[in-house]
Amino acid sequence: MVVLSRVLLLALVFLVASATLVHAKGKKPAPEEEGDQGDEGDELVAEKGEKKQLEVGEVTYDARSLMINGRRQLFFSGSIHYPRSTVEMWPDLLKKAKQGGLNVIETYVFWNLHEPVKGKFNFEGNADVVKFIRLVQEHKMYVTLRVGPFIQAEWNHGGLPYWLREEPDIIFRSDNPSYKHHMEAFVTKIIAMMKHEKLFAQQGGPIILAQIENEYTHVQLAYKELGNSYVQWAANMALSQNAGVPWIMCKQKDAPDPVINTCNGRHCGDTFTGPNKPHKPTLWTENWTAQYRVFGDPPSQRSAEDIAFSVARFFSKDGTLTNYYMYHGGTNFGRTSAVFTTTRYYDEAPLDEYGLQREPKWGHLKDLHRALNLCKKPLFAGTPGVQRLGKETEARFYERPGTDMCVAFLANNHSTIETTVNWRGQEYFLPPHSISILPDCKTVVFNSQQIVSQHNARNFFRSKAANKFNWEMFSEPIPTIVQIPVDHKKPRELYHLLKDATDYGWFTSSLELGPYDLPMKESICPVLRIPSLGHAMSVFVNGEYVGTEHGSHAEKGFVFERPVTFKQGVNHISLLCMTVGLPDSGAYMEHRYAGPRSITVLGLNTGTIDLSQNGWGHRIGLNGENLQVFTKMGAQKVQWTKAAGKGRALTWYKTNFEAPEGKEPVAIRMAGMGKGMVWVNGQSIGRYWMSFLSPLGQPTQSEYHIPRAFITPGQNFLVVLEEQEADPKDIEILTVNRDTICAISTEMHPPHVKSWERKGGELKTVGPVSGASAQLKCPNFKKIVVVDFASFGTPEGMCGAYKPGKCDSPATRKVVEEHCLGRTSCTVPVDPKLFFKADPCPNINIKTLAIQVTCAF
């Protein structure tokens, strides 16, 4: 989305637009191979439906770029993690990535997904990494395989299996014999599997890069010499696998030769110190398209304009591979998210959680890729140069002297002030914080701040078929020392107790009080105080709910402190201690701890009583979990009653629902609920947490993805575990679309980048270059059924929230309807003659056309 107040400024761009080889045995690229191999770019081939095979073979590199069979390429990569979507979603995600101009998919390998139990491996379902990689190749894209096996990725335990934590004398990610043994065993297994399936490029497969470790620089100093030696060992171990492709280490300045050190960040064109050896290329493994969320966070975004600026800058400074982290974030199903991380992951990526194209981010980056592909030949064959054009402006260019081969990147680095620069005798207007790309050093085909692609807004609609609920409830039994006898003097450490098998662990004890122990005054009440290392805890005394407390991503620990009503005689204290994912970053992860540190009772006549060594019983998991009441078979093992009003804390709810109409993605909105988990037909869609509000007073995440693959025709079984007092009556099943599409264009808007192509080494127009226009295209072959908004003049707002400005043509809606209604796509010229005979606001020099329509079948 773009604010219209900036469009008028940005539109002015149109006014001025009218070698050492590794693994290569000394082989150098042939002269004809240094330039373009297909001037239009791979994404155009996909659009035209042409059959073009993915070129595979020997992968080498020098200081300028990676090469495949000695041929240089520009690489536009996107991270899509196979376990964060369903197998059924993979083909569509990859198709949209290819159409978006990508030619590489980057994914981690998830150790704790594949080896959850020591020596027992899982490569089924959405853990089938081989199937995923083959699908990538079918879609004519390469793969960067980030083996890790520590990956962070906001994934539970950073990808390390829990059992590794309990190996004797282990220290993660250091020169530690136990850790190195298990790490090497897993890496060897994965590389051997890839070789067996012939998935490396030299075998005819799509894998062109492999990564060992992950951002180790962040923790390296903590391990001192054992960190330095570990880096050397990890690199040599990776090289010894003989994968046949280059290895990389991200954010690792001391990556041992020939491993390539790469950049992670938002602006690697400015922040990357560069390869640590002169014969290595400049690669960007993580260009963060947004900010991942943790529960309690407010919304955060990263604009399409800023991403485009950073990529254009990177390629103008010798970069040849950028990877969008994430291109599709997806969903942390079940208990796979790291500590306090939301179930939704990188929803603001070019493909949102549901796999829908987020516009303009998806389209603007696609246009950028096309523009850069038009520059491929001079980028690789030209000599680089830099010319200062002003205090905050510069031209970076590549040209071959004596020829017309030239590409220029004109940059305005000022964040708020536009400017006009003179480049080789021609005036060029540059908006703030923008880069214009000139594939022939003359013609502006793209400006990072000027969005030509359409916009859209996401809609959630209440399903007509799915919301006929008949809720039933089952209250989880609150155990005491009778059911869970004392087994330890002190409370046990929570991670070690649960072993990542569940989020929940019971701690039970008792306190006997006489008549003189209790306060005599009504104004005095005993207080239960429990400092905890995290992550959350619900407290029950004599079976009654006292309250809940929790930490946060920034501060895992907390102090539970509530008044408690005790009775004479034996009082039962039951603590439900909870984890919300395991840590995924930092040094010495094997020494992180959670759970209660001490338990005291204040305010008794006899003074403060410390129950920390009173004797405690422990149980792993909930009764409902152990009985699997979230499955139809397990649900028959307990007695359910009709749900009426707010239920007691720690209650299970079940109902059936009809499959939502249509084929659009599905979500569940957990309105009125607190914290817990959701299952659909026995499959967990992840944790929800509605009661943890952001500083803006809203839940960080309200809607939770139910993949269509989890839903069957007819009746579906829905189970909710609610940890707090809540009423499920307001829960809704929703369908999701992005059928609200918009276009914004000014009178002086430039033509679309697809108006140009490179043929015979020259930049040429594709047919007649039309003037400014607003272009709309419905998704999934739907048609435009309603024009929701149309204004020519000075409209205000953004897609989904437009309003007319002071200058507005009354004829705009009629004009747009004539051009667009009933069509899958349409183009509306930005021609004042279409909208009025006499200009009602001649003082407005540049007018804007804003359109919002609804698409449907």
Protein Blocks (a to p, Z undefined) as FASTA:
>chain_A
ZZfklmmmmmmmmmmmnpccehklopacdfklmmcehjnopklmmmnopacdddedjddd
dfkbcceehiacddddddddfklccfklmmmmmmmmmmnopabdcddddfklmmmbghia
cfehjllmmlmmmmmmmnopacdddekjangjopghhlpafklmmgghiaehiacfklmm
mmmmmmmmmmmmmmmnopafklopabfbdcedjhklmmmmmnmmmlmmmmmmmmmmmmmn
onopacddehilklccfbdcddedjblmlmpgbjfbfkbccddfbdcfbdcddehiacdd
ddfklmmmmmmmmmmnopabdcdddfblbjaehjlbcehiafbghklgmbdfkopacdfk
lmmmmmmmmmmmmmmmmmmmmccddddfbfkbccdddddehiabdcdddddfbfkbccdd
deehiacdddehiadddfkomaccbdfklcfbdcddddddddfklmmccddddddddddf
klmccfbfbdcdfklmnnopafbdcddddddddfklpcfbfkbccddddddebjbdcdde
ehiafbdcdddfklmbacddddddddehjdddddddddebjafedehkllgcedjfbdcd
ehianbpadfklnopaddedjfklmnopmbmklmmmpccdddehjddehiadddddddde
hjbdcdddfehiabdcddeehiaebjcdfklccfkopafblbdcddfklpcghjaddddd
dfbdcdfklgccdddddfbccddddfklccdfklpcceehiacdehjadddddddddehh
iacfbdfbdcehjdghjehiaccdfbdcfklmmmmmmmmgopabdcddddfklmombdfb
lmlmbacddddddddZZ
